[in-house]
């Protein structure tokens, strides 16, 4: 499984509209299927039109993606919790796991100069995730952003290697 965009975990944690439920990122691991995982779009929580965003989130950083999609930036505290949750899920995998970290940005709008660029929040996510997984997970810490072709190619190549080695 190549799982580049895990944004549904942010929606599950914070209360966005695109949660995939509490079991997200668990099935492949429980079955021993090789996984190549990254942190795509964990900088955002998804909502509908701006006027549908719950009042409790006023004052947060928003990006209007289009008239029907409003994105809200995750906070450092939320990112740390996401790191804990992802790390705990990956640690229970019965098969091989390769974690890919895009240091250049976890979404197109989280790159330097983008509206969701927040080094503190990204560090909270990555540092907590790495501390949670410890030495038990293969980590590829790369300088590129999640949308860089080199990043995608590295993930795809590693997945092919894991599949070949476990077939």
Buried (B, 14 or more C-beta within 10 A) or exposed (E): BBBBEBBBBBBBBBBBEBBEEEEBBBEBBEEEBBBBBBBBBBBBBBBEEEEEBEEEBEEEBBBEEEEEBBBBBBBBEBBBBBBBBBBBBBBEBEBBBBBBBBBBBBBBBBBEEBBBBBEEBBBBBBEBBBEBBEEEBBBBEBEBBBBBEEBBEBBEEBBEBBBEEEE
